[in-house]
Amino acid sequence: MTLRTKLMLLGLPLALGACSEVASKEPEVRTVRTVVANPTPVADDRRAVGEVRPRYESELGFRVSGKVITRLVDVGASVKAGDPLARLDDQDYRNKLRSAEADLVSAQAVQVEAAAAEERYRTLLASGSTTRANYDTALKNLRSADAKLESAKANYDMAKDQLAYAELKAEFDGVITAVGADPGQVVNSGKMIIRLAQPDDKDAVFSIAESVFGNRKPNGNERTEISVTLLSNSGISADGTVREISPVADPVTRTYQVKVTLKNAPEEMRFGGSVVGRLKTASDPVVVLPGSALFDKAGRPAVWVVDTQTGELGLKPVVIGRYETDRVIVSAGLAKGDIVVTAGVNRLRENQRVRLTEGGAQ
């Protein structure tokens, strides 16, 4: 074998290695799955679980203190305005009424006597048979008797009212939702004895996190429409409007109480029942992406976008409107027609060339 042949054989592996190195430096083209951004309004699927409560509910109590001798209703009872609900032992108030009545009779007698004396002295004064001082004394006694009579009448009326207050009556037609005392219990004036609610006016009450209000724009006097359904039976529903949002968060749960007035709530939505509320509004135009499309860039969300001219990737920061179970709502950062990579985003790099899956972007 000649020297020339040996040199050619020795150089062959080097040439092959150089060729493979050149081949390895060729840019990798990765196949990716994508979607085309198309901003459109989407229904607000956020839901909250709450309960049905009466819109108008009053805590009724006695206006006087005493011992409860009877309670005529229980929770769930329907009553009419004026129906008796509970009674106190009224013996002391009857005694006060008799005493006030006796004082009134005495004051009336004194007033009659003083009036007669004033009239008599007035006649004598006109004829010159008595002095002016005697008439002034009689007039003073009459005025004092009139004042004591008025005081006795007021005390009598007060004693009469207190006797009437020993019986608790319904202020309006409604349903008993709670009781606060049992027979034999001594109660102070103002203590809740019966809680009475109007059955036809119902609210759905929800505890809502602060983040829900962060992205909502104020809409002036327009009331937000809410669809409310029973948690146990989605076929039973009612429409409602938000009428009150608590300005202060609950100190324990850090949520805000939202009251929704129900329109024509069905009977199946009983007080205390669990309900689900959902907004009946659509958002501003947004882009809906699968959760797998998100990439983290310096702690902020971003997505890979394909340049249709060069076929290369670029990382584009986005603003997330909200996160849902299997998708994210992008409120800003993408334009109509942007081709977004939806899978394998953690294995991609800037300016990498890619090709779309068969069929192109979906």
BELURGI-V266265 format. One record per residue. RES is the residue in one small letter. PHI is phi in whole degrees, 0 to 359 (NA if undefined). Layout:
res	phi
RES	PHI
RES	PHI
//
This chain:
res	phi
m	NA
t	283
l	296
r	297
t	295
k	297
l	294
m	295
l	294
l	293
g	278
l	299
p	300
l	296
a	295
l	295
g	296
a	295
c	295
s	294
e	294
v	296
a	295
s	290
k	275
e	293
p	299
e	281
v	249
r	259
t	275
v	230
r	262
t	221
v	225
v	263
a	293
n	217
p	301
t	217
p	293
v	233
a	293
d	279
d	269
r	292
r	232
a	216
v	258
g	219
e	219
v	273
r	227
p	290
r	287
y	246
e	217
s	239
e	265
l	264
g	214
f	289
r	270
v	225
s	271
g	162
k	259
v	288
i	257
t	201
r	236
l	268
v	226
d	235
v	300
g	98
a	286
s	262
v	229
k	252
a	302
g	95
d	292
p	290
l	248
a	201
r	223
l	260
d	293
d	257
q	299
d	298
y	287
r	291
n	295
k	298
l	293
r	295
s	296
a	294
e	293
a	295
d	298
l	292
v	297
s	296
a	295
q	295
a	295
v	297
q	293
v	296
e	296
a	294
a	293
a	294
a	295
e	296
e	292
r	295
y	292
r	294
t	293
l	294
l	294
a	294
s	270
g	81
s	271
t	217
t	268
r	294
a	296
n	296
y	294
d	299
t	296
a	295
l	294
k	297
n	297
l	294
r	295
s	296
a	293
d	298
a	294
k	293
l	293
e	297
s	296
a	294
k	296
a	295
n	295
y	294
d	297
m	294
a	296
k	294
d	295
q	298
l	294
a	291
y	291
a	288
e	245
l	269
k	239
a	289
e	278
f	202
d	294
g	185
v	237
i	283
t	253
a	195
v	235
g	238
a	204
d	241
p	304
g	95
q	273
v	270
v	235
n	270
s	296
g	92
k	293
m	293
i	254
i	224
r	253
l	244
a	237
q	279
p	287
d	271
d	250
k	237
d	240
a	256
v	247
f	235
s	253
i	247
a	290
e	297
s	298
v	295
f	275
g	297
n	261
r	265
k	271
p	296
n	239
g	65
n	274
e	291
r	261
t	289
e	274
i	232
s	260
v	239
t	230
l	292
l	296
s	275
n	208
s	293
g	283
i	258
s	218
a	204
d	269
g	207
t	231
v	289
r	246
e	205
i	236
s	299
p	281
v	235
a	286
d	297
p	294
v	264
t	272
r	60
t	244
y	251
q	277
v	240
k	253
v	244
t	282
l	273
k	260
n	52
a	296
p	292
e	297
e	294
m	276
r	277
f	301
g	90
g	290
s	277
v	226
v	243
g	251
r	221
l	294
k	258
t	231
a	250
s	280
d	294
p	305
v	224
v	250
v	260
l	234
p	293
g	299
s	289
a	278
l	283
f	229
d	265
k	236
a	55
g	82
r	238
p	289
a	208
v	224
w	274
v	240
v	271
d	281
t	292
q	279
t	257
g	75
e	259
l	267
g	220
l	269
k	238
p	295
v	226
v	251
i	268
g	288
r	195
y	257
e	240
t	302
d	234
r	204
v	234
i	255
v	267
s	268
a	200
g	113
l	242
a	252
k	299
g	97
d	299
i	262
v	251
v	285
t	244
a	213
g	65
v	292
n	283
r	254
l	257
r	220
e	298
n	65
q	287
r	277
v	224
r	233
l	282
t	297
e	302
g	103
g	77
a	291
q	258
//
